[in-house]
Amino acid sequence: MSTTDAEKIAVLGAGSWGTALASLLARHGHPTVLWGRDANVIEAIDQRHENPRYLPGIPLPGSLRASTDLAATVAGARWILVVVPSHAFTQTVRTLAPLLPAGAGVAWATKGFEPGSGRFLHEVAREVLGADVPLAVVTGPSFAKEVTLGLPTAITVHGDDAAFTREVAEAMHGPAFRAYTGDDMVGAELGGAMKNVLAVATGVADGMQLGLNARAGLITRGLNEMLRLAAAIGAKPETLMGLAGLGDLVLTSTGDLSRNRRLGLALGRGQSLPEAVKEIGQVVESVQTADEVMRQAARHGIDLPISQAVQAVLHGELSPTDGLKQLLAREQKPEYPETLFK
């Protein structure tokens, strides 16, 4: 496709996922600039076309540019994609706000809540950026390494402005990358955040060698927890049954590229939380997200036993073995309450 300066896209965050999405956009012919803080990583991406820290050995498009200068990165961009950890999201958006080009929209592929407040990220973005900036969230089952390698992937983009949502999805959509659209930002963000917590539970079970039956049961009952909280906050159940919920939950709970699953595996094998996080070597979103999920549950009066057990294990209040015993000791009851989807 032909490109012009007006089609420039800025991607903020040069970790594995930010690099993967910037690489995807560049492969699809969009002038793309990736911003990051680590000068050595940025120099390697810009000059040697590789992210040696997060995606070593995988070539990146020669057209992809990278910079440590945030103002220069976003200048003239048609839209901006924020891909930073959830704990850095608020500050990144605040720094971006005065630099945002007129008419530009903001999307993000960050999964989680605002730490401390439990707010959804679209609430943070709307408060900081104002009512006129189109917003969208990019989510779904997607490992950065596989996207960078060009392996088939399907994601979904949910936004509050239909035209901007389509624009983001169309830029990402390509021969090996399907991008769907929707308008349920709350549901999409809930699924993307909550699956990280539930993946720890399945990782713990697998680390304890409890078998495939246990894994399937935890995934299915974890989806039930997603649906119950989604119903309480007004999200659409079909969002959680789609790529943003079930799809991401299955991938993160079963794929060993998942940092949250690997954390659970380590805990299930008897490692301490600090040892496990150090070994993984990257941000593990579930450690903070578990607290925010349970904050949402308390706010809406929802019982989330698996998420609660994960939170207790991550805080050292329960051992993985005791957490399992606590779940197994729960009373028999119907699988789904009649009021779940009402």
N, C-alpha and C positions, 0 to 999 in steps of 0.2 A: 504494500500500500504506500501511497505517497505520504510524506510527513511535512509538517510545517512547525514553526516555533509555537504556534497557538496550540499544538497538540502535546506540548511538553508535559510530562508527568513527574512529580517529585515524590520520592519514597523516603520516609524518615525512619531510620533504624536499620543498621547494617548487620544485624544478627542473621541467623540462618533463614528465618522466614522472610524478613525484609529483603535479603539478598535474592531469595528464590523468586519472590513476586516481582522485584525490579528486573531480574533476568527474564522472567516470562514476558513482561511488558515490552522490554527491549527486543526480544525475539519476535514479537508481534508487530514490530516496526514503529513503535512509539518512542520518540526521543525521551529518554528516561535518565534522571539523575538521582543517585542514591546518596543520602546523607548519613554520616555516622560520626562518632566522637573519636574513635581509635584511629589515629593518623596512619599507623602501620597497616592496618586492615584496609583503610580507604585507599592508600597508595597502591596496595596490591590489587585491589579490585579495578582501579582506574588504569593502572599501567600494565599489570600482568594478567588481568582478567581472571582472577581467582580470589576466593575468600579463604585464606589459608587457616583461619581460626575455626570457622564454623562449617565450611564446606570444602575441605581440602581435596585437591586433586580433580575437582569438577570444573571444567572450563566455562567461563561466563561469556556472554556476547561481547564482541569487541566494541559494539556501539554503546554499551552501558557506561555511563560516566559516574564518578563518585567524588564526593567533596566533604570536607569538614566545615564548610561555610554554609550555615543554615540559610542565611538571607539570600545568598547567591543561588542556592539549590532551589528555593521556592519561587524566586523571581520569575515572573512570566509564565508560571505553571498553570495549565488549565484546571488541574485538580491535584490534590495532595493525598497520598496514602500513608497513614501513620501505622508503623509496625514496631512498636516498642513494648516492653513488658508492662503489665497493668499498673505496677507501682510507679512507673515513669510517665504514664499517659497524661495525667492532669498537668504536670509541669511542661511537658512537651507541647500540649495544645495551648497552654498559656503563652509560651514562648513564640509559638507559631502565629497566634492571633494578630499581632500588629504587623506581621510580615505577609499576611495572606493577600494574594493579588485580588483585585476587584473581580467579582463574579465567580471566583474559584470555589469549588465544593471540596469537602473533606470526607474522606473515607478512612476506615481503619481495619486492620486485621489483628488487632489486639484482643485477647480473650481473657476475661476476668471482670472484677468489679473494682471500683475505687477503694483502695485499702483504707480502713478506718471508718468510712461512711457507709459502705455497702451500696453506693449508688451505681446504677448502670452507666456504662461509658457514654451512651448517647445523652444521658442527662448532664454529664459533665461537659461534653462538647457543646451542647445547646446553651448551657449557662455561660460558658467562656466565649463562644464564637457569635452568639446572638441568634436572633430568629430568622435572619435572611440567608444564612449559609446552608446550602443543601448538605445533608449528612447521609452516610451509608456505612454499613458494617459488612465486611467480607469474612465469611466463616464456612465451616464444613470440614469433612474428613480429608486432610491434606498434610503429608509430611514434606518438609522443605527439601530434603535430599531428592525425593522422587520427582517433585515438580521441577527442580533444577536440572535433573537428568532427562526431562521431557517425557516422563511416564504418564499414562492416562490418569486424569484426576477430575473430580466433579465437586464444585463448591456452589455456594449460594450467596447472593448479595441482597441484603434487605435495607431499604432506605425510606426516608420520609418525603422524598421528591422523586416521582416516577421517572422523569427524564434523566436525572442524575444517576439514579440506580441503574438504568439501562446503559448509560454511558460507561459506567465503571465495569459492568458485566461484559459489555461488548468489547472493551479494551482487553479484557482478560481472556475472553472466549477464543478458542482456536482449535486446531486439529486434534490436540491431545489434552485439551483443558476445556471442560464444559462449565459454563457459568450460568446459573439460573437466577431468577429475581423473585423478590417478595417485598412485602411492606410491614412485616412484623418484627421490628427491631428488638422489642423486648424479648420475644421468644427466641430469636436468633442469638442474642447475647446471653440469654440464660443457658441455652444448650452449650454454647461454646465455652462458658465458664464452668458449668457444673460437671461436664464430662471429665474435666481434669481431676476433680475430687473422686469421682466414681472409679476412674482408672487406677487410682492408688489402691482401692479396695480389691479390684481384680488382680492387680500386681501382687499384693500381699498374699492372696489366696494361692496364686501360682508359685510364689516364692516359698510358701509352706507346702507345696506339692499336694494340694487338696483335690486336684483333678479337674477335668473339663466340665463335669456337671456343675461344680461349684462356680466355675467361671461364668457359664451360661446363666445360672440363677442370679448371680450378682449383676450381670449386665441387664437382665430383664427387669429385676426389681429396682435397679438403678434408674432405668427408663421410667418406671412407675413413679419414682421420687421426682424426676424431672417434670412429668405430666401433672403431678399433684401441685407442685409449686407453680407451674405455668398456669394452671387453672385459677389459682389464687390471685395471681398478678395480672390476669387478663390477657395472657398470650394465647395464640392459636394452637390447639393441639396438633394440627397437621405440621406446624413448624418443627415441633419436637419429634414428630414421627418421620421427619425428612432428614436432609443432609446436615442441617444445623444441630440436630439432636441425636437421633438414633445413629445416623451415619458417622458422626464424629465420635460418639460414645463407643461404637464397635471398634473403630480404628484405634483410638487411644487406649482402649482396654486390652487389645489383643496384639498390637504391633510393637515390637521391641525397639523401634525408633522413638517411641513415646517416652519423654523424660518422666512423665508422671507414672506411667506403668513401671519404668525402671526403678523409680523411687520405691514403689510398692514392693517390687521384687526384692530389692535390697533389705527393706524392713522385714519382709516375710522370711528372709534367710538369716535374720538376726543382727543385721548391721544397725548402728545408731543413725538417727536422722542427720547429724552433722557429717558423719562419714559418707552417707549415701549422697547427700547434696554435693559434697566435695568431689566425689568420684564422678558424678554426672557432669560437673563442670560448667553448667549453664543454669539460668533461672528456671526454677521448678514452680510453676504458677499455683499448684494445688496447695502449697504450704500456706499462702495467704488467702487463697480463694475459699478454702474450707471454712474459715472464720466468717467470711462474707456470706456464703451460702447459708450458714446457720443463723446469721443475723437476719437474713431475708425470711427464713423459716419461722423464727421467733416473732418477727413483725406480723406475719400472716397466720400464726398459730398452726403451722404445718409440722407433722411428725415425719422426720427424715432419718430413719435409724441407720442406714448405711453411711450417709454423709456425717451423721453425728459420731459414729464409731471412728471414721477416718479422722475427724477433727481431734478426737480424744487421743488417738494413736499418735498423731503428728505433734500434739502437745505433751506427749509422754505421760498422759493420765491413764492410759490403758496399754498393755502389751498387745501385739497383733493376736496372740492366742486368746487373751481375755476379750478382745473386741469381737472375735469370732464367736466365742461362747455366749456373749451378750446378744448377738444377732440370732443365734440358734435357740436361745431361751425364750424368744418372743412367742406370744400366744398364737394359736391357729385362728385364722380369720378369712373372709372372702378375699379373692385376689384383687378385685376392683370394687370400690364403693360405687353405689348407684349415682352419686352426685359428682363423680370425677369430671365429666365433660359438660355439666350443666352450668 
